[in-house]
Amino acid sequence: MSLQRADAGESVSPFVELDRQTWSRLSDEIEQPLNQEDILRLRGLGDPLNMDEVREVYLPVSRLLNLYVAAAGRLHSATTTFLGERTQRTPFVIGVAGSVAVGKSTTARILREMLRRWPDTPDVQLITTDGFLYPNAELERRGLMQRKGFPESYDRRRLLRLVSEVKSGAEEVRAPWYSHLSYDIVPDREVVVQRPDVLIIEGLNVLAPARPRQDGRSGLAISDFFDFSIYVDAKTSTIEQWYVNRFLSLRKSAFADPSSYFHRYADLSDEEATETALGIWKRINEPNLVENVLPTRGRARLVLSKDQDHSVRRMLLRKT
């Protein structure tokens, strides 16, 4: 771990950079709460998660988050003491951002399971921003079907309202349900969030800054309501390869289901599938990453940087 000297005329980073070995020692005295069965259940397709990764990377993250939750509790107590009233704590909200195929969903699921094992956060819930995509019919009407995943394809106002209600202490909030099989919103299903200790919100654009309002004033961003945020990072060329590999694997799983939106890709040869995946990546996912997702990396509290083998090798923790 090293910090740069401001008086030497060198640039100073707002982050402390740690390598994996240094990071792993930050939770040496904590017992690993997950077993191999848990890991097999939690990891995503093409994400070779193992016990070492959980112990050396995610266990320290869970410890750090536990410390932040405890600090938020002390701040809440100080505020209620000052106001002379008793109010119930609102959920601690964590945002998890990153590219398609980078493994952010796996990160979110692991953290949900690990935080549940801490005695002061037994109720940890998770929602993804996929549920706030406009339905396919609406995307077609707006001419946005080929920009699905770009900021304008989401009902940001509805997502912002949900996060605002959670942080306002609402007893129950409801989010739309998204099916990756049908590639669309399911009209008669919802995700119900009932005042958890911790709420994890995972999605491509959760760290995006606020959009300027029509009157020129600055609006609110979803991340304004986050207590902590994580960006899962890797080189763009590496993520591209992971995306292609995942696409190839999906031919024999999700794509094989006749009811899948992508069933037409199930019988493609390796060469055809690779060409198709690269076309989708270059046309949609890479531009979205470069234009909208990657620029939000510096807004995160913690950046987890991955190598080609999907293992996290470097951590950037924002100074406070």
Disulfide bonds with the S-S distance in Angstrom:
none
